[in-house]
Amino acid sequence: MSLASTPSEPMLTGRRIVLGLTGSIAAYKSATLARELRRRGADVRVVMTPGATEFITPLTMATLVDHPVHSDFTEDQDAGVWTNHVELGIWGDLILVAPATANTLAAMVHGGCDNLLQAVLLSARCPVAVAPAMDLDMFTHDATQSNLATLKERGVDVIEPGTGPLASGLVGKGRMAEPEDIADHLEQWFAKDLPYAGKRVVITAGPTHEPLDAVRFLGNRSSGKMGFALAEALAAQGAEVTLVAGPVSLATPDRVHSRVDVSTAMDMNDAVQKIWPRMDLGIACAAVSDFRPAVTSEDKWHRGDVPPAVELIENPDILAGMGATKQHHQRLVGFALESDDGVASAEGKLARKNLDAIVLNSLRDAGAGFGHDTNKVSVLFQGGKSVSFELKSKYEVAQDLVELWRTTLNP
Ligand SMILES: Cc1cc2nc3c(=O)[nH]c(=O)nc-3n(C[C@H](O)[C@H](O)[C@H](O)COP(=O)(O)O)c2cc1C
């Protein structure tokens, strides 16, 4: 998802990938793979073995990656112009061989240098990933399995093939992984270096609906945009994000690990209680109703038999519950939307609910709070420190907060 005002960058933006193609029927999938890698922001150069050019043309691949394809050691033999395989290996952040034939895998193990791709692999300084593609008997053969084991030992990332019908007509394991899955795999691979890699974060977002009768509820105007922007920004920084969403009409942001949809405060409380103990960071951004009708009518109220008064009872305080059970390694951030400047009230919540920080926005600030695509926030920390930001898009606010929490809370 891209939040209206400022979409996040694709996850492979700026990543330099050397895509090696070898002589497998699966080379046709590499066209889709190249497109997918580019769509996700990667800069791609293609190296093809002579065998690969039998299956898909260099022209197709060059057009897709918008760059000439390398397949020979020399570019112009008469003029003595040769392709600098060493440079390619240094240029790349990663070399991905997809499809990887049994032949090329074997050459990688014994250090073969019979073609340009092998030379690039032999001189590579960057990490290497392979996506094997072959018939099932070739794949399960001791030679191939032993080659793959050796490559793994040397740190090569092996993207396992899938199981299904093969070009030979047989059915089994050996199909090259699907281009989308390979691209997902690479995103995860690159994400391990991101600041929030390995961190598990739960975010609550949106309003809650507290039913009055069969069709009506008590709710509030929260759109969920701020919580969803935070989920997107944290996931882009490598966090494993679980989003607990009240009733909102927003798509799940890209790369969010899981989403739990709830309706009432009680449902949200149940979900959070189950998830929170496994998390490193909790962000309570939802506008949870503090109270609910004591009784919910199963039927729809009709004109003439509407109850003269509705008794309200308090909902559980989800944030206080998280604070009360917070473990030593966990960090907890609350949000407070106040109708005045709210500092005193926010400071009270910070202490009372055992929070590490509280993000304050005021309904008094134009462009801040419910429904807007922008927000203006201040963050108060335990110990008295506070940081204020200007009015920005909610995604930019989310990016600021994610960076601020990384440096101050060290989740
Ligand atoms: C139609 C056809 C399909 C092939 N498919 C594969 C394959 O999927 N996997 C594989 O390891 N070899 C396959 N081969 C064999 C390779 O093309 C052959 O081993 C070649 O030498 C590989 O060279 P390279 O690894 O330098 O590209 C196929 C051969 C043909 C003729």
The ligand as an SDF file (V2000), in Angstrom:
LIG
                    3D

 31 33  0  0  0  0  0  0  0  0999 V2000
   15.6280  -28.4010  -23.9660 C   0  0  0  0  0  0  0  0  0  0  0  0
   16.6670  -28.4490  -22.8920 C   0  0  0  0  0  0  0  0  0  0  0  0
   16.3380  -28.1400  -21.6110 C   0  0  0  0  0  0  0  0  0  0  0  0
   17.2930  -28.1650  -20.5930 C   0  0  0  0  0  0  0  0  0  0  0  0
   16.9220  -27.8330  -19.3340 N   0  0  0  0  0  0  0  0  0  0  0  0
   17.8370  -27.9200  -18.3450 C   0  0  0  0  0  0  0  0  0  0  0  0
   17.4640  -27.6140  -17.0180 C   0  0  0  0  0  0  0  0  0  0  0  0
   16.3240  -27.2290  -16.7200 O   0  0  0  0  0  0  0  0  0  0  0  0
   18.3960  -27.7250  -16.0430 N   0  0  0  0  0  0  0  0  0  0  0  0
   19.6570  -28.1210  -16.3150 C   0  0  0  0  0  0  0  0  0  0  0  0
   20.4460  -28.2420  -15.3620 O   0  0  0  0  0  0  0  0  0  0  0  0
   20.0470  -28.3950  -17.5650 N   0  0  0  0  0  0  0  0  0  0  0  0
   19.1690  -28.3230  -18.5950 C   0  0  0  0  0  0  0  0  0  0  0  0
   19.5460  -28.6090  -19.8690 N   0  0  0  0  0  0  0  0  0  0  0  0
   20.9410  -28.9620  -20.1170 C   0  0  0  0  0  0  0  0  0  0  0  0
   21.8250  -27.7200  -20.1710 C   0  0  0  0  0  0  0  0  0  0  0  0
   21.3560  -26.8230  -21.1720 O   0  0  0  0  0  0  0  0  0  0  0  0
   23.2770  -28.1070  -20.4400 C   0  0  0  0  0  0  0  0  0  0  0  0
   23.7820  -28.8340  -19.3440 O   0  0  0  0  0  0  0  0  0  0  0  0
   24.1490  -26.9270  -20.7040 C   0  0  0  0  0  0  0  0  0  0  0  0
   25.4680  -27.3940  -20.9290 O   0  0  0  0  0  0  0  0  0  0  0  0
   24.1340  -25.9520  -19.5720 C   0  0  0  0  0  0  0  0  0  0  0  0
   25.1160  -24.9660  -19.7560 O   0  0  0  0  0  0  0  0  0  0  0  0
   25.2200  -23.6900  -18.8060 P   0  0  0  0  0  0  0  0  0  0  0  0
   25.1170  -24.1770  -17.4020 O   0  0  0  0  0  0  0  0  0  0  0  0
   26.5680  -23.1250  -19.0970 O   0  0  0  0  0  0  0  0  0  0  0  0
   24.1600  -22.7830  -19.2210 O   0  0  0  0  0  0  0  0  0  0  0  0
   18.6210  -28.5590  -20.8960 C   0  0  0  0  0  0  0  0  0  0  0  0
   18.9520  -28.8480  -22.2280 C   0  0  0  0  0  0  0  0  0  0  0  0
   18.0030  -28.8010  -23.1970 C   0  0  0  0  0  0  0  0  0  0  0  0
   18.4040  -29.1140  -24.6210 C   0  0  0  0  0  0  0  0  0  0  0  0
  1  2  1  0
  2  3  1  0
  2 30  2  0
  3  4  2  0
  4  5  1  0
  4 28  1  0
  5  6  2  0
  6  7  1  0
  6 13  1  0
  7  8  2  0
  7  9  1  0
  9 10  1  0
 10 11  2  0
 10 12  1  0
 12 13  2  0
 13 14  1  0
 14 15  1  0
 14 28  1  0
 15 16  1  0
 16 17  1  0
 16 18  1  0
 18 19  1  0
 18 20  1  0
 20 21  1  0
 20 22  1  0
 22 23  1  0
 23 24  1  0
 24 25  2  0
 24 26  1  0
 24 27  1  0
 28 29  2  0
 29 30  1  0
 30 31  1  0
M  END
$$$$
